[in-house]
Amino acid sequence: TPMGAIDAMEQKINVAGVTATWTVERLLATKMMFGVAGVGFGVLMLSTGVTMKNIVIAGLSSAGSYILPDMSLDRRAKDRGKMIQKELPDILDQMTIGVEAGLGFDAALVRVAQENEGPVAEEFGRMMQDRQLGMSREDAFNRVAARAASPDLKGFVLALTQATKHGM
């Protein structure tokens, strides 16, 4: 694979939120299987006769089959971004209520992550796991921002990072 392609695939898997079921190796294997199937279909088309139509169909099926897993991940990332956009205001309201009720910020994040479902709660849960493993708050925030498929969540994380840097 070209330089940086593995990192790009890993990032794509993270943004799509399928790290529990997909790995880079699985993505590469799927791309290869689909690519080989597309080439096989293309060869089958060309065996019926070498016409311009068959050549175009063979080329498109070969390339399209190889690209199909990437397109699927991109679609999942887009859908996940929409879900984050939809869930974020409610999650932030719950965090605000928790902090106003006397919980610390980290405790409010844990509570929101445990009591909710969806990508925002999942990201906050992963962030708190990173914190429990000894990662700094800023690094954990940066990892959430890197995985976020939503500009609003990235903005929120950036604001939290800035607040942490300035001691707020």
C-alpha positions as CSV (number, residue, x, y, z in Angstrom):
1,T,0.0,0.0,0.0
2,P,1.2,3.5,-0.6
3,M,2.8,5.5,2.2
4,G,0.1,6.8,4.6
5,A,-2.7,4.6,3.2
6,I,-2.8,2.4,6.2
7,D,-3.2,5.4,8.5
8,A,-5.9,6.8,6.2
9,M,-7.8,3.5,6.3
10,E,-7.5,3.4,10.1
11,Q,-8.8,6.9,10.4
12,K,-11.7,6.1,8.0
13,I,-12.6,3.1,10.2
14,N,-12.5,5.3,13.4
15,V,-14.6,8.0,11.9
16,A,-17.2,5.5,10.7
17,G,-17.3,4.1,14.3
18,V,-16.8,0.5,13.3
19,T,-13.6,-0.2,15.2
20,A,-15.2,-3.1,17.1
21,T,-15.9,-5.0,13.9
22,W,-13.5,-3.7,11.3
23,T,-9.7,-3.6,11.2
24,V,-7.4,-2.3,8.6
25,E,-6.5,-5.9,7.7
26,R,-10.2,-6.8,7.2
27,L,-10.8,-3.7,5.1
28,L,-7.8,-4.6,2.9
29,A,-9.0,-8.2,2.6
30,T,-12.5,-7.1,1.7
31,K,-11.2,-4.6,-0.9
32,M,-9.1,-7.4,-2.5
33,M,-12.0,-9.9,-2.5
34,F,-14.4,-7.4,-4.0
35,G,-11.7,-6.3,-6.5
36,V,-11.0,-9.9,-7.6
37,A,-14.7,-10.6,-7.9
38,G,-15.0,-7.4,-10.1
39,V,-12.1,-8.5,-12.3
40,G,-13.7,-12.0,-12.5
41,F,-17.0,-10.4,-13.6
42,G,-15.1,-8.2,-16.1
43,V,-13.3,-11.2,-17.6
44,L,-16.6,-13.0,-17.9
45,M,-18.1,-10.0,-19.7
46,L,-15.1,-9.9,-22.1
47,S,-15.4,-13.7,-22.7
48,T,-18.9,-13.1,-24.3
49,G,-17.3,-10.8,-26.8
50,V,-14.8,-7.9,-26.9
51,T,-17.0,-4.9,-27.6
52,M,-16.7,-1.4,-26.4
53,K,-19.7,-1.9,-24.1
54,N,-18.1,-5.0,-22.5
55,I,-14.8,-3.3,-22.1
56,V,-16.4,-0.4,-20.2
57,I,-18.5,-2.7,-18.1
58,A,-15.4,-4.8,-17.2
59,G,-13.4,-1.7,-16.3
60,L,-16.2,-0.2,-14.2
61,S,-17.0,-3.4,-12.4
62,S,-13.3,-4.0,-11.6
63,A,-12.7,-0.5,-10.2
64,G,-16.1,-0.1,-8.6
65,S,-15.9,-3.4,-6.8
66,Y,-12.5,-2.4,-5.3
67,I,-13.8,1.0,-4.2
68,L,-17.1,-0.3,-2.8
69,P,-15.9,-1.0,0.8
70,D,-14.5,2.6,1.0
71,M,-17.8,4.0,-0.2
72,S,-19.6,1.9,2.5
73,L,-17.3,3.3,5.2
74,D,-17.7,6.8,3.9
75,R,-21.5,6.4,4.0
76,R,-21.3,5.1,7.6
77,A,-19.1,8.0,8.6
78,K,-21.6,10.4,7.1
79,D,-24.6,8.8,8.9
80,R,-22.6,8.7,12.1
81,G,-21.9,12.4,11.7
82,K,-25.6,13.1,11.3
83,M,-26.4,11.1,14.4
84,I,-23.8,13.0,16.4
85,Q,-25.3,16.3,15.2
86,K,-28.7,15.2,16.3
87,E,-27.6,13.8,19.7
88,L,-25.1,16.4,20.8
89,P,-27.5,19.1,22.2
90,D,-29.3,16.6,24.4
91,I,-26.0,15.1,25.7
92,L,-24.6,18.6,26.5
93,D,-27.8,19.5,28.3
94,Q,-27.5,16.3,30.4
95,M,-23.8,17.2,31.2
96,T,-24.8,20.7,32.2
97,I,-27.5,19.4,34.5
98,G,-25.0,17.0,36.1
99,V,-22.4,19.6,36.6
100,E,-24.9,22.1,38.0
101,A,-26.2,19.3,40.4
102,G,-22.7,19.0,41.8
103,L,-21.0,16.4,39.8
104,G,-17.4,17.0,38.6
105,F,-16.9,17.3,34.9
106,D,-15.4,13.9,34.5
107,A,-18.2,12.3,36.6
108,A,-20.8,14.1,34.4
109,L,-19.1,12.6,31.3
110,V,-19.1,9.1,32.8
111,R,-22.8,9.5,33.7
112,V,-23.8,10.7,30.3
113,A,-21.8,7.9,28.6
114,Q,-23.4,5.2,30.8
115,E,-27.0,6.5,30.6
116,N,-27.2,7.1,26.9
117,E,-26.7,5.2,23.7
118,G,-25.3,6.4,20.4
119,P,-22.1,7.8,19.0
120,V,-21.7,10.8,21.3
121,A,-22.1,8.6,24.5
122,E,-19.8,6.1,22.9
123,E,-17.1,8.7,22.2
124,F,-17.4,10.1,25.7
125,G,-17.1,6.6,27.1
126,R,-14.0,5.9,25.0
127,M,-12.6,9.2,26.2
128,M,-13.1,8.3,29.8
129,Q,-11.5,4.9,29.3
130,D,-8.5,6.7,27.8
131,R,-8.4,8.9,30.9
132,Q,-8.6,5.9,33.2
133,L,-5.6,4.4,31.3
134,G,-3.6,7.4,32.2
135,M,-4.0,9.6,29.1
136,S,-4.1,13.3,29.7
137,R,-7.4,15.1,29.3
138,E,-6.1,17.1,26.4
139,D,-4.9,14.0,24.6
140,A,-8.2,12.2,25.2
141,F,-10.0,15.2,23.8
142,N,-7.8,15.3,20.8
143,R,-8.5,11.6,20.1
144,V,-12.3,12.3,20.2
145,A,-11.8,15.2,17.8
146,A,-9.9,13.0,15.4
147,R,-12.7,10.3,15.5
148,A,-15.5,12.8,15.3
149,A,-17.5,13.0,12.1
150,S,-19.2,16.2,13.2
151,P,-17.9,19.7,13.1
152,D,-20.0,20.6,16.2
153,L,-18.5,17.8,18.3
154,K,-15.0,18.9,17.1
155,G,-15.8,22.5,18.1
156,F,-17.0,21.4,21.5
157,V,-13.9,19.3,22.0
158,L,-11.7,22.3,20.9
159,A,-13.5,24.6,23.4
160,L,-12.9,22.0,26.2
161,T,-9.3,21.7,25.2
162,Q,-8.8,25.5,25.3
163,A,-10.6,25.7,28.7
164,T,-8.4,23.0,30.1
165,K,-5.3,24.7,28.8
166,H,-6.4,28.0,30.5
167,G,-7.4,26.3,33.8
168,M,-11.1,26.8,33.5
